[in-house]
Structure formats: C-alpha cells, structure tokens
C-alpha cells in the first residue's frame, strides 16, 4: 500500500502532528463518522513507516467493520473521508493568515476593543527590521483591516495615515519582488543580470536606483530601512559596491530572524557577491563565505523548519574544506546526511567521506570510500555530481602515484569530452584544460623529468582551468 495516497500524506506527519491529527479526526466539529475515526486508529498503529506486511485494505476494513464482507466501495469512501480530513488539517495548521482572519472577523462583528487589542499585538510582532519573505503581503492585509476599521469608526485621519502606510508597504513589496528576480539564482550563488527578455531589463533601464536610494536615505519614511534593504540588494548586484554587501550583512547578522521557514533572499545576494569576489581573485572572501554559510545553517537548517537541500549541503562541506575547518565539514555531513539520503540518495555519504579524507591527506582511505559510491543509487540529478567524483578520482590517483589509473582516466575523459553534446560551452574548455595540464604532470612523473615545470606553470596561469589551484600546488611540490 506504499502508493496509497492516504499513507503518503500520513508519512509526512511528525509525531506531534499525528497526535494533533488524532484530536482533529475525533472532533465532531470536523468529523462525525466513527468509522473514519476507527480507520485512522488502525492506520496509526503502522506509523511512521507503514511498511508492515499486515498493512492492507482488507485488514484495515476488518479493523473497522469486523467480520463484515470486504467492500472496496465502502473502504474507498472511508479513505476518501480521511484524506479530506488530512488535507483540511494541513490547510488549517499551515495558514499564515490566521491573525488577519481573526482581525477581519472581529472588525465585521464590531468587537472594537478586541480588534484594537489584537491589532496592537499583531503590529508589534510585525514591526521588525528583518522580516521573512511573504510578511510584507501579510502586513499589507493587516494594515488594510486597520484602514477599514478606522473608516468604519469615522476616524478619517487614521484612515488616511493607514492608506499612506499601505502605499509605502506596496512600494516596499514591489522592490522585494524586483530583488527576488533581479538575479538568476542558479546553484545558490551565481550571477547573471537581467536578460533581454525580462521585464527587469526594462526596469533596470528606467529606474535610477542609485538616485532613489539617496533620496530615501534622506527621508523619514516609516518603512525606510526595509525599502533601503531591498534597494541595497539590487544595487549590490548592479554596482558591485562592497558597501552594500556590508550593509546587507550587518542587517542579517545583527538582527534575529523570527520563525524562519525560507532562506532569506539577502543571503543569496551575499553569496552571489562573494562568488564574484572569489572569481576575481580575492581569496579573503573564502572566509567571508564560510561565515555566511555558518549563519545560514544556524538561522535556517538547525531548527528543521527549513529542509536542507543538496546544494547547500554540498557547499557547506566544501566551504569547511576550503577554509581548513574540517570539523565543521564533518559536523554538517553527520547532522544532515540522513535527510539527504532520505530523499532517495543512498550511499552519497561515501563521496563526501572521500572528499574530507582526501583533503585531510588520507588518500588510501579516500579511494576506498569513493569506490563504494554508486551513482545508480541516487534519485537526484547526477550530471554535475558525476564530474565532482571524476575530478576527485583524478586527484586521488595522482597523490597515490597510481600512473595506470591516471592514464586510464585521462583516456576515458578525453573520449567523453570529444563526443559530449550536453556540457555547457563555458565549462567544457576548463575541463579540457584540466586534462591537458594533468596529462603533462603525469608525463613528468613517468619520465621523472621536471625541468619543464616552470613553463607548464606559466601556461597554466593564463588558462581558465578546473582545479587550477590544485594543479599549481602540485607543480610547486614537484619542483621541490
């Protein structure tokens, strides 16, 4: 019954959610069918895995109806009732507009004192410097109710103030959305500006963001800080001015985020700028990136409210390796590997074990770990990862002075690159250059002739090459 829709839904419920759902199903306000309650009780015995051989439709039916002859129609009706209840439970428990709905109801029923009390409480919760994506829309709805309440109460000055605040909030939301799509977010930190087919391109050509930033900075707008926050993101990408990076970082690092359930957009802009700086040769930003990654992990993933995705998992581990913080790489691997492998990526731990072991100088152990890796066991997109694994093997064989394995990999990869039609043209030359220089170093090793290493290094420094720093380091080591 693993493909049974009801079981798929119940599998996603935590223990606390199952307890709450039991109360929900037993509540006569939501459900009056005792048979549906009994079906849930029977299913609950198989939680959380729902994998027992005893779990079948006939068995569940007999738990509800005893010795009554099995009826597929009746069972499907009960299951349908329970599915509807589970969906209603999800809707109610994931409703971000509960407070808005309450305020709207209190206003319509003219419960003015209660309205004022809950409005004051809600506004205090929302008037924070750092809000999550989606909170601005929520504020607009709350402020609209406040404006309507003032109008209903003949408080025309209050109505006018609320409308002005709402205008600011709508402008704020506009820039929040512009920032949300201003850069093409691929691989979590990469940078492409607006393309010619994007509406952002026309906005970019029409809006004087720098001038607007200066004017709002000198204003006394109520939502000044938050509008400037989103303008800073746009200007950071547009101008590459580090002052905007520092402003955005300060706002994230100095202010506690509440009830985080998405990765804050500002982090994407920070990582994008860091990637730009590293690509231009500023390696000091490797440590910057590491501190940002640690902050993201702390704010978003530690609590479990945001489920970690593979790209962040991979980048966290690589950041620890690149900065020598192996303990953090191991911490990330051990803390989140079950979640990553639980998505159908069995055995991916072997790759990251090999990666950490390799960078810790344990080459034999790294080779033994990577040999256990089988891409066929992964549900994720394996294309990019296959190259990560390939380059790691190249480096392991080189460090172990395994000439035959190195030559075999060179031959296989050269044939692959020659026949490939999937690789991005911006990547392929860097891969070809890696093979070219790797082969030269292996040849030097075979011949035990190292006099040409300086020329190889000179040529390598001029080329765009994958694993360039590692190749340069090997040249220096071979030169003695």
C-alpha distance (Angstrom), angle and dihedral (degrees) to the residues before:
residue distance angle dihedral
X1 . . .
X2 3.79 . .
X3 3.83 90.6 .
X4 3.82 92.7 50.8
X5 3.81 106.2 122.9
X6 3.81 93.9 -138.1
X7 3.81 92.0 54.7
X8 3.82 91.2 47.9
X9 3.81 88.4 56.5
X10 3.82 96.5 45.0
X11 3.82 91.4 48.3
X12 3.80 89.0 65.2
X13 3.81 93.4 56.6
X14 3.79 119.1 100.6
X15 3.82 120.5 -135.7
X16 3.80 90.6 -98.1
X17 3.80 91.0 48.4
X18 3.81 91.1 51.0
X19 3.81 89.7 52.5
X20 3.81 90.6 49.8
X21 3.79 92.1 45.0
X22 3.82 90.3 53.2
X23 3.81 88.9 57.2
X24 3.81 89.2 44.8
X25 3.82 92.9 53.1
X26 3.81 91.1 46.2
X27 3.80 92.9 50.5
X28 3.84 111.2 104.2
X29 3.80 88.1 -149.9
X30 3.82 89.7 68.8
X31 3.81 103.0 22.7
X32 3.80 134.8 24.2
X33 3.81 97.8 173.5
X34 3.82 112.9 104.8
X35 3.81 89.6 -170.3
X36 3.80 90.0 58.9
X37 3.82 89.0 52.2
X38 3.81 89.5 51.6
X39 3.82 91.9 49.6
X40 3.79 90.4 53.0
X41 3.80 90.7 47.9
X42 3.80 90.1 52.3
X43 3.79 92.8 48.6
X44 3.80 92.1 45.8
X45 3.81 89.1 64.9
X46 3.82 88.6 67.0
X47 3.83 95.6 48.3
X48 3.05 131.4 153.7
X49 3.83 103.3 17.5
X50 3.81 101.2 24.3
X51 3.80 87.1 -159.9
X52 3.82 104.4 123.2
X53 3.81 119.2 124.3
X54 3.81 86.6 -131.4
X55 3.79 89.9 65.6
X56 3.81 106.5 99.0
X57 3.79 138.5 125.4
X58 3.81 95.3 -103.7
X59 3.81 92.2 50.1
X60 3.80 92.5 49.7
X61 3.81 90.9 46.4
X62 3.83 91.4 53.8
X63 3.83 89.9 49.6
X64 3.80 87.9 59.1
X65 3.82 103.2 34.6
X66 3.79 104.2 23.0
X67 3.81 113.8 -147.6
X68 3.79 94.8 -5.2
X69 3.82 114.2 129.9
X70 3.81 111.6 -94.4
X71 3.80 113.9 -99.4
X72 3.81 117.6 -169.2
X73 3.81 90.2 -163.6
X74 3.81 93.2 54.4
X75 3.82 93.2 43.0
X76 3.82 91.8 50.3
X77 3.81 89.8 49.5
X78 3.82 91.0 53.6
X79 3.80 91.8 45.4
X80 3.82 89.8 49.1
X81 3.82 90.1 52.8
X82 3.80 90.8 51.5
X83 3.82 92.0 47.1
X84 3.82 90.1 52.4
X85 3.80 90.0 49.4
X86 3.82 91.9 48.9
X87 3.81 91.1 50.6
X88 3.81 90.9 48.2
X89 3.81 89.0 49.6
X90 3.82 90.6 51.9
X91 3.81 90.6 48.1
X92 3.79 94.0 50.9
X93 3.80 96.7 42.5
X94 3.82 92.9 47.0
X95 3.78 98.2 45.5
X96 3.83 108.5 127.7
X97 3.81 91.7 -173.6
X98 3.80 99.9 62.6
X99 3.80 94.1 117.1
X100 3.80 91.6 46.4
X101 3.82 90.5 50.7
X102 3.81 90.0 50.1
X103 3.81 92.9 49.7
X104 3.79 91.6 47.2
X105 3.80 90.5 51.1
X106 3.82 93.4 46.6
X107 3.82 91.2 49.8
X108 3.80 93.8 49.2
X109 3.82 91.1 49.2
X110 3.82 89.8 47.9
X111 3.82 92.9 -124.0
X112 3.79 88.1 153.4
X113 3.81 101.0 171.4
X114 3.79 92.5 49.3
X115 3.81 89.8 46.0
X116 3.82 92.1 53.8
X117 3.80 92.0 46.5
X118 3.82 95.2 51.1
X119 3.81 92.8 39.5
X120 3.82 90.5 55.2
X121 3.81 90.9 49.0
X122 3.83 93.2 47.5
X123 3.81 94.0 47.1
X124 3.81 91.4 51.8
X125 3.80 90.2 52.2
X126 3.79 91.8 50.2
X127 3.80 100.7 42.7
X128 3.80 94.4 86.6
X129 3.76 127.4 128.2
X130 3.80 93.5 -127.9
X131 3.78 116.5 48.1
X132 3.75 129.8 170.7
X133 3.77 123.4 -112.5
X134 3.79 109.2 -81.2
X135 3.81 95.1 30.2
X136 3.81 92.1 98.5
X137 3.80 91.1 61.4
X138 3.80 88.1 48.6
X139 3.81 89.7 52.1
X140 3.79 90.8 50.5
X141 3.82 90.3 54.0
X142 3.82 92.5 46.7
X143 3.79 92.0 47.7
X144 3.81 90.4 48.2
X145 3.82 88.8 56.3
X146 3.80 89.0 49.1
X147 3.81 90.6 51.4
X148 3.81 91.2 48.5
X149 3.81 90.9 48.0
X150 3.81 90.4 52.0
X151 3.80 90.2 49.0
X152 3.82 91.8 48.4
X153 3.83 88.1 50.4
X154 3.84 92.8 49.2
X155 3.81 88.9 -116.5
X156 3.80 95.5 142.8
X157 3.79 95.9 169.5
X158 3.80 90.3 53.4
X159 3.81 88.9 46.8
X160 3.81 90.5 53.4
X161 3.84 93.2 47.8
X162 3.80 90.6 49.4
X163 3.81 90.8 51.1
X164 3.81 91.5 51.0
X165 3.81 89.8 49.8
X166 3.78 89.4 49.2
X167 3.80 90.9 52.6
X168 3.81 89.3 53.9
X169 3.79 90.2 47.2
X170 3.80 91.5 51.7
X171 3.82 90.7 49.9
X172 3.80 88.1 47.9
X173 3.80 90.6 50.7
X174 3.81 90.5 48.8
X175 3.81 92.1 56.9
X176 3.81 90.7 42.1
X177 3.82 88.7 57.7
X178 3.81 93.2 43.0
X179 3.81 89.4 52.6
X180 3.79 88.6 47.4
X181 3.80 92.7 63.2
X182 3.81 102.1 21.4
X183 3.78 91.8 102.2
X184 3.77 125.9 36.6
X185 3.78 102.4 -117.1
X186 3.79 106.9 -146.4
X187 3.78 121.8 159.1
X188 3.80 90.4 -1.2
X189 3.75 99.8 -80.1
X190 3.64 117.4 38.1
X191 3.58 134.5 114.2
X192 3.68 138.3 -125.9
X193 3.74 122.6 147.3
X194 3.80 124.6 -136.5
X195 3.79 112.5 -57.8
X196 3.79 125.8 -135.5
X197 3.81 93.6 -99.4
X198 3.80 94.5 53.3
X199 3.81 125.4 98.1
X200 3.81 85.0 -138.3
X201 3.81 88.0 69.4
X202 3.81 90.4 60.6
X203 3.79 92.4 45.7
X204 3.80 89.0 49.2
X205 3.78 90.6 54.8
X206 3.81 94.3 45.0
X207 3.82 106.7 39.6
X208 3.78 122.1 73.2
X209 3.80 95.4 -144.8
X210 3.80 93.7 175.7
X211 3.80 92.6 51.5
X212 3.78 92.5 45.0
X213 3.80 90.4 50.0
X214 3.82 91.3 53.6
X215 3.81 93.5 47.7
X216 3.79 94.7 48.2
X217 3.82 90.2 45.6
X218 3.80 88.5 59.4
X219 3.82 93.9 45.0
X220 3.80 133.0 90.0
X221 3.81 95.9 -133.7
X222 3.80 113.9 156.8
X223 3.83 93.0 -127.5
X224 3.79 94.3 36.2
X225 3.83 97.4 127.8
X226 3.77 94.3 50.1
X227 3.80 95.1 46.2
X228 3.82 89.2 49.9
X229 3.81 88.9 48.6
X230 3.81 92.4 62.2
X231 3.80 93.4 39.0
X232 3.83 87.2 53.7
X233 3.81 89.9 57.1
X234 3.79 92.5 51.6
X235 3.81 92.4 45.1
X236 3.81 92.2 46.6
X237 3.77 90.1 60.1
X238 3.79 94.5 37.6
X239 3.82 98.7 47.6
X240 3.85 103.7 19.2
X241 3.80 86.7 -138.0
X242 3.81 108.8 161.8
X243 3.81 93.0 -147.1
X244 3.80 88.9 73.7
X245 3.81 90.1 50.6
X246 3.82 90.1 54.0
X247 3.81 92.0 47.9
X248 3.80 93.8 50.2
X249 3.79 92.8 44.8
X250 3.81 91.9 50.0
X251 3.81 91.3 51.8
X252 3.82 91.1 52.6
X253 3.79 98.8 40.5
X254 3.80 97.3 42.2
X255 3.80 99.3 45.1
X256 3.80 125.8 62.3
X257 3.80 113.8 -126.2
X258 3.80 115.3 -135.4
X259 3.81 125.6 -137.2
X260 3.79 95.0 -13.1
X261 3.81 111.8 -159.8
X262 3.81 98.9 155.2
X263 3.79 134.0 39.6
X264 3.79 107.0 -95.0
X265 3.80 111.9 -109.2
X266 3.81 91.6 -131.6
X267 3.81 90.5 66.8
X268 3.81 89.7 60.6
X269 3.81 89.8 55.2
X270 3.80 91.8 48.4
X271 3.81 91.7 50.9
X272 3.79 91.2 45.4
X273 3.82 91.6 54.2
X274 3.81 91.5 45.3
X275 3.81 90.4 52.6
X276 3.81 88.7 51.0
X277 3.83 91.6 51.4
X278 3.81 94.1 46.6
X279 3.80 91.0 49.3
X280 3.79 89.9 53.0
X281 3.81 89.2 55.3
X282 3.81 102.9 -96.8
X283 3.81 100.9 135.0
X284 3.81 91.7 175.5
X285 3.79 85.6 81.2
X286 3.80 90.5 66.1
X287 3.80 87.0 77.7
X288 3.81 89.4 44.0
X289 3.78 89.7 55.0
X290 3.79 90.9 48.0
X291 3.81 91.8 54.5
X292 3.82 90.9 47.9
X293 3.81 91.8 49.3
X294 3.80 90.5 50.5
X295 3.81 90.0 50.9
X296 3.81 91.6 49.5
X297 3.79 91.1 49.9
X298 3.80 90.6 49.5
X299 3.82 95.8 45.5
X300 3.79 100.0 39.0
X301 3.79 116.7 18.9
X302 3.83 107.9 29.8
X303 3.80 92.1 69.9
X304 3.79 92.8 49.1
X305 3.80 91.7 -129.1
X306 3.79 89.2 114.4
X307 3.79 114.2 46.5
X308 3.79 112.1 -134.2
X309 3.79 117.0 -115.5
X310 3.78 124.8 -147.4
X311 3.82 96.0 -109.9
X312 3.81 92.8 58.6
X313 3.81 91.6 41.2
X314 3.81 90.3 53.5
X315 3.80 94.8 42.6
X316 3.82 93.0 48.6
X317 3.80 90.9 54.6
X318 3.82 92.8 45.3
X319 3.81 90.8 48.7
X320 3.80 91.0 55.1
X321 3.81 89.9 49.3
X322 3.81 94.0 46.6
X323 3.81 92.2 51.5
X324 3.80 96.6 40.2
X325 3.79 92.2 -110.8
X326 3.81 95.0 132.4
X327 3.80 92.3 157.2
X328 3.81 89.9 63.4
X329 3.82 91.9 47.2
X330 3.81 89.2 53.2
X331 3.81 90.9 45.4
X332 3.83 91.8 53.6
X333 3.81 92.0 45.6
X334 3.81 94.0 50.2
X335 3.81 95.7 41.6
X336 3.79 99.6 48.2
X337 3.82 107.2 23.4
X338 3.82 93.6 95.2
X339 3.79 89.9 54.2
X340 3.82 91.8 48.9
X341 3.79 94.8 44.7
X342 3.81 89.6 43.1
X343 3.80 88.3 68.6
X344 3.80 89.6 68.0
X345 3.81 98.2 -81.9
X346 3.78 100.2 122.9
X347 3.80 114.8 -179.8
X348 3.80 98.2 12.6
X349 3.80 86.7 123.5
X350 3.82 88.6 75.9
X351 3.81 91.2 65.1
X352 3.80 93.5 51.8
X353 3.79 91.7 43.3
X354 3.82 87.8 53.9
X355 3.80 91.6 47.0
X356 3.81 93.7 52.8
X357 3.81 93.1 42.4
X358 3.80 91.6 49.8
X359 3.79 93.6 51.6
X360 3.80 88.7 46.5
X361 3.82 88.8 58.0
X362 3.82 95.5 -108.6
X363 3.80 96.8 127.8
X364 3.82 100.4 162.6
X365 3.80 90.7 50.0
X366 3.81 89.8 47.1
X367 3.81 90.7 52.8
X368 3.80 92.0 49.2
X369 3.82 90.4 50.7
X370 3.81 96.0 47.5
X371 3.82 91.1 49.6
X372 3.82 88.3 63.9
X373 3.80 91.3 56.9
X374 3.82 114.9 106.1
X375 3.80 116.9 -176.7
X376 3.80 90.3 -161.6
X377 3.81 89.2 72.1
X378 3.82 93.2 60.7
X379 3.80 123.9 96.5
X380 3.82 92.6 -170.3
X381 3.79 126.3 89.0
X382 3.80 101.5 -73.8
X383 3.81 100.5 -173.3
X384 3.82 98.7 91.5
X385 3.79 94.0 35.8
X386 3.81 91.2 54.4
X387 3.81 89.2 64.1
X388 3.81 92.1 47.2
X389 3.81 88.7 54.6
X390 3.80 92.5 45.2
X391 3.82 94.1 52.8
X392 3.80 91.3 46.0
X393 3.82 89.5 54.3
X394 3.82 90.6 49.1
X395 3.80 89.6 55.4
X396 3.81 95.0 43.7
X397 3.82 92.6 52.1
X398 3.79 90.6 47.8
X399 3.81 93.1 50.7
X400 3.81 90.2 48.3
X401 3.82 90.3 48.2
X402 3.82 87.7 -124.6
X403 3.82 96.4 161.9
X404 3.82 98.6 175.2
X405 3.81 93.0 50.8
X406 3.82 90.8 46.4
X407 3.82 92.4 51.2
X408 3.81 92.0 46.5
X409 3.80 91.1 52.2
X410 3.81 91.9 46.9
X411 3.80 90.9 53.1
X412 3.80 94.0 46.0
X413 3.83 93.9 47.0
X414 3.80 93.6 46.9
X415 3.80 90.0 54.0
X416 3.79 90.7 46.9
X417 3.81 93.8 51.5
X418 3.80 91.1 46.5
X419 3.80 93.2 55.1
X420 3.81 99.7 32.9
X421 3.81 120.9 113.8
X422 3.83 99.5 169.2
X423 3.80 103.7 67.2
X424 3.77 118.9 100.1
X425 3.81 110.9 -106.0
X426 3.80 90.3 -129.1
X427 3.82 90.2 59.9
X428 3.78 103.0 38.3
X429 3.85 97.4 70.9
X430 3.82 90.4 53.3
X431 3.81 90.1 52.4
X432 3.81 91.7 48.3
X433 3.79 90.4 50.0
X434 3.79 90.6 51.3
X435 3.80 90.0 55.8
X436 3.81 91.4 45.9
X437 3.81 94.8 53.6
X438 3.80 95.4 35.6
X439 3.80 89.0 55.0
X440 3.81 90.5 50.8
X441 3.80 91.4 53.1
X442 3.80 92.1 47.7
X443 3.81 89.2 49.5
X444 3.82 90.1 52.3
X445 3.80 88.5 50.5
X446 3.83 92.5 50.0
X447 3.81 94.2 47.8
X448 3.80 93.1 36.6
X449 3.77 85.6 -134.4
X450 3.80 114.0 136.2
X451 3.81 104.2 162.8
X452 3.80 92.7 102.8
X453 3.80 95.9 54.3
X454 3.79 94.2 98.9
X455 3.81 90.9 57.0
X456 3.81 90.6 46.8
X457 3.80 89.7 51.8
X458 3.80 91.3 48.7
X459 3.81 91.6 52.8
X460 3.81 93.2 43.3
X461 3.80 92.8 53.9
X462 3.81 90.2 59.6
X463 3.81 95.8 50.1
X464 3.79 133.0 80.1
X465 3.80 100.7 -121.1
X466 3.79 137.4 168.2
X467 3.83 112.7 -117.6
X468 3.81 88.9 11.6
X469 3.81 95.6 156.0
X470 3.80 91.9 51.1
X471 3.83 91.7 49.7
X472 3.82 91.4 49.3
X473 3.78 90.6 49.2
X474 3.82 91.1 51.3
X475 3.81 90.6 50.6
X476 3.81 91.2 53.1
X477 3.81 90.6 48.2
X478 3.81 92.5 49.3
X479 3.80 91.0 49.2
X480 3.80 86.7 59.0
